């Protein structure tokens, strides 16, 4: 029960969970240690479901649990990878959406530490997470969606790490990784304006968007339609801003492609 969890979870318990995760999981571990690690992750999974606990102990969790989870995502054991990424997704998503814990300006200490975990520990391995054959990409996209929606400054880092390339590759209705989180990530990339219109043209975003919209309309996939139209809105807004600049060729060609190329409203 929640009452039971609230009473048994303390600062020392959270520190212990982090210690066990940091000191287990190697190939040399015997079955007992491996079993301890598995049970520890299952306990952490329950902790993640208790919002009161995760918020009350946010500073300790950020210090001791988040770094340990990221290190275990590189574990050779697929079950461990999945459990760790799922827990990491649950925790970071909650923290990013709580302005008492995270602010995009980076003034709070927890914000700085979360950013450090994301930038220095998590993002360098994100390509392998998104290209995994199992369920890792599902949680990877969910987490990345929360990150981009909360702090658009991360988009520049995504570009440097070639993660935007992966997002655009997945941005196709028939791609197995295509989902609602991916659509919101692409929308966040456009909205951030961290990429120039020229960059978006190089990714063939307008052509991809038109094809996805056409397929979604044909298949009556209503859940996808609204977030896709958000991308259209952000693109039009971006184009309108760019039209004020001396060189409007890219903006004009992007607008024409958005309106005309393979896109029928009726």
URLIN-V793535 format. One record per residue. RES is the residue in one letter. OMEGA is omega in whole degrees, 0 to 359 (NA if undefined). Layout:
{{RES | OMEGA} {RES | OMEGA}}
This chain:
{{X | 179} {X | 180} {X | 179} {X | 180} {X | 181} {X | 183} {X | 184} {X | 181} {X | 180} {X | 177} {X | 182} {X | 179} {X | 180} {X | 177} {X | 180} {X | 178} {X | 178} {X | 180} {X | 180} {X | 180} {X | 181} {X | 187} {X | 176} {X | 175} {X | 178} {X | 181} {X | 182} {X | 181} {X | 176} {X | 185} {X | 181} {X | 179} {X | 178} {X | 179} {X | 178} {X | 179} {X | 181} {X | 180} {X | 178} {X | 179} {X | 178} {X | 175} {X | 180} {X | 178} {X | 178} {X | 178} {X | 182} {X | 181} {X | 182} {X | 184} {X | 181} {X | 180} {X | 184} {X | 179} {X | 181} {X | 182} {X | 186} {X | 183} {X | 180} {X | 179} {X | 178} {X | 182} {X | 191} {X | 186} {X | 184} {X | 178} {X | 180} {X | 180} {X | 180} {X | 180} {X | 182} {X | 178} {X | 177} {X | 179} {X | 181} {X | 181} {X | 184} {X | 179} {X | 179} {X | 178} {X | 184} {X | 180} {X | 181} {X | 180} {X | 178} {X | 179} {X | 180} {X | 179} {X | 180} {X | 185} {X | 183} {X | 178} {X | 178} {X | 184} {X | 180} {X | 184} {X | 177} {X | 186} {X | 174} {X | 181} {X | 185} {X | 172} {X | 185} {X | 180} {X | 176} {X | 182} {X | 182} {X | 181} {X | 179} {X | 177} {X | 180} {X | 182} {X | 176} {X | 177} {X | 180} {X | 178} {X | 182} {X | 187} {X | 188} {X | 185} {X | 187} {X | 186} {X | 179} {X | 181} {X | 188} {X | 178} {X | 179} {X | 177} {X | 184} {X | 181} {X | 180} {X | 182} {X | 184} {X | 184} {X | 182} {X | 181} {X | 180} {X | 179} {X | 178} {X | 179} {X | 178} {X | 180} {X | 181} {X | 177} {X | 179} {X | 181} {X | 183} {X | 180} {X | 183} {X | 185} {X | 184} {X | 180} {X | 180} {X | 183} {X | 178} {X | 178} {X | 178} {X | 179} {X | 181} {X | 182} {X | 180} {X | 180} {X | 174} {X | 177} {X | 180} {X | 179} {X | 181} {X | 176} {X | 181} {X | 186} {X | 179} {X | 188} {X | 181} {X | 177} {X | 182} {X | 180} {X | 182} {X | 176} {X | 183} {X | 179} {X | 179} {X | 179} {X | 180} {X | 177} {X | 179} {X | 177} {X | 178} {X | 178} {X | 179} {X | 183} {X | 183} {X | 184} {X | 175} {X | 175} {X | 178} {X | 177} {X | 177} {X | 179} {X | 180} {X | 176} {X | 179} {X | 177} {X | 183} {X | 185} {X | 183} {X | 178} {X | 178} {X | 181} {X | 179} {X | 180} {X | 179} {X | 179} {X | 179} {X | 180} {X | 180} {X | 178} {X | 179} {X | 183} {X | 180} {X | 179} {X | 188} {X | 182} {X | 181} {X | 190} {X | 183} {X | 178} {X | 176} {X | 177} {X | 174} {X | 177} {X | 178} {X | 180} {X | 182} {X | 177} {X | 180} {X | 178} {X | 180} {X | 179} {X | 181} {X | 178} {X | 183} {X | 180} {X | 178} {X | 182} {X | 182} {X | 182} {X | 184} {X | 185} {X | 182} {X | 180} {X | 181} {X | 181} {X | 177} {X | 179} {X | 180} {X | 179} {X | 181} {X | 184} {X | 191} {X | 191} {X | 175} {X | 183} {X | 179} {X | 180} {X | 183} {X | NA}}
